Amino acid sequence: MSPSKGKELPQSVKIALIALFSALTAVLTYFTRVPSPTGGYTHIGDSAIYVAALIFGIQVGAPVGVIGPLVTDLVTGYPRWYVSLVAHGIQGVVASLAKGKNTLVQTCVIFLAGVLMAFTYFSVNVFIKGLAPAISSLARDIFGQTLVSVIVAIPVVKAIEKTGIVATEK
């Protein structure tokens, strides 16, 4: 299903994958969310962004990073949905850079993508919440959300790669 290096997915397949992974991201985000005392919530929805990015690259990973979290933010009434657009969009783009790389590189790159997401929220939270709550939220985003999502995503990606259902470049 994944294209050969340098080729794009057919438009209909790309749209279907973006819809599927965006929905998966929204569902995982919504149903695993744990409210934070400093506002917002922690979840494992980012794992679906990582899987989409590592398997299908930027064509799917970037839009999923934007759409999935936005849907959940709008459904839950999260007031800073516009920050999620940027934070998780960056996350999807950066995670996509690890497509086709070895497991160690994938792990490091998607962790970096999550850290960039967390610092995007931090840069806004420091002004809205103050420094101490923003630092607390940053730690929660890195260790509670990013790290757990990386731990969930990598084995899923490796299992998908082993099936041969999706062609991956090495």
N, C-alpha and C positions, 0 to 999 in steps of 0.2 A: 504494500500500500504506500509505503514511503517512496518518494521518487529517487531516481539515481542522482548522484551528486550533480548539482547544477540545474536540475530540472525542477519545475514547479509542479505542485499537486494540481490535478484538474480542479477547476473552480467549484464544481458541485461537491467534490470530496472535501475540499478545503472548508467550505461552508458547513458541511455536515460535521466535520471534526471540531470546528470551532464551536458549533452549537452544542455538541455532545460534551466536550471538555469544559465549556463555560457552565453548562448545567451541572456537571459533576463538581466543579469548583464551588458553585453557589450552594449546592446541597451539602457538600462536606463542610463548607464554612458555616452555614446556618445550623446544621444539626450537631456540630461539635463545638460550637462557640461557648466560651466560658467568659462571662463578663469580668471586666477588670475593675478594681476599686478606683483606678485613675481615669476610667472612661474607656470606651471601646471594648474589644473582646479579643481573646486568643482562640485560635482554631487550627485545623489541619487542612483547610482548603487549599493552601499553597502547594500541597503535595500534588494536586491535580494539575496545577500550573506547571510544576517541574516535570511531571510525566509528559505532558503535551509538548513542552519545549524540548526535552531531551529526545523524544521519539520523532517529532515532526518538525522541529526547528522553529524559526522565527515566524514562518507563515501561519502557524497555529499558536505557538507559545505566546507571542506578543498580544494578539487579540484576546486570547483566553485570559491573560493577566489583567486586561482591562475590563472585559465583560463580566466574568464570573463574580469577582468581588463587588463590582458595581451593583449587580442584581441583588446580592445579599444586603448591601448597604441600603439600598432603596427599600427593600422589603422590611428590614429591621428599623428603619428610620435613623440610621447612623448619620449624624449631621455633617460629617466631613467626608462625604462620598467623593468629593472632588479631589481630595488628597489621595484616596484609594486609586483613582484613575491613574495618577502619576506614579505612585509608589509601586503598585502591582503591575503597571505597564512596564516600568523599568525592570522589575523583577522578571517578567516574561521575556523581555528582550535579552537581558544578560544571561538568564538561564539557557536560552536558545544557543548561545555561543558554545556550549559544551556538547551539542549534538554530535554524535559519532566519535566522541573522545573516550579515553579509557575511564574506568570507574573512579579512580582517584581524582582525575581532572574534573569529571562530572560532579563529584561530591563537593570539591572545593569551589567550583564555579557557581553551583546552585546555592551553596551556603553564602557566598559573596553576594549573589542576587538577593537573598533574604536580608542580609545585613544592609544592603543599599535600600531595600524597602523599609527596613526599620529606621534607618537614619533619615529617610524622607519624612516619615511620620514624626520623628524626633524634632526635625527642623521646624515643624509647625507646632507641635505640642509644647515646645519650650516657651513659645509666645502665648499660647492659649492656656496651658495648665501651670506653667512655671517650671523652673529647672528641676527640682526634686521629683515631682510626679513624671516629668518627661524622661528623666533618667530611669525611673522605675518602669515606665512603659517601654523604653528602649530595651532594657534587660529582658523584660517579658517577651517582647517581639523577637529578640534574637534567640533566647534560650527556650522559651516556651512554644513559640510558633515556628520559627525558622528551623531550629535544630530538629524538632520533632517531625516537621514536614520533610526534611531531608532524609531522616531515618526511615520514614514511610515510603518516600518516593524512589529511592535508589533500588531497594529490592523489587519493587513493582516494575521498574524499567528493566532490570536485569531479567526478571521472569518473562516479560514481554519479548525481549530480545531473544531469549532461549527458544521461544515457541516458533520463531521463524515467520510468524504471521505478518510482521512488519519488517521490511528490509532495512537494515541499519548500516551506515558506512562506518568503517574502522579506519 
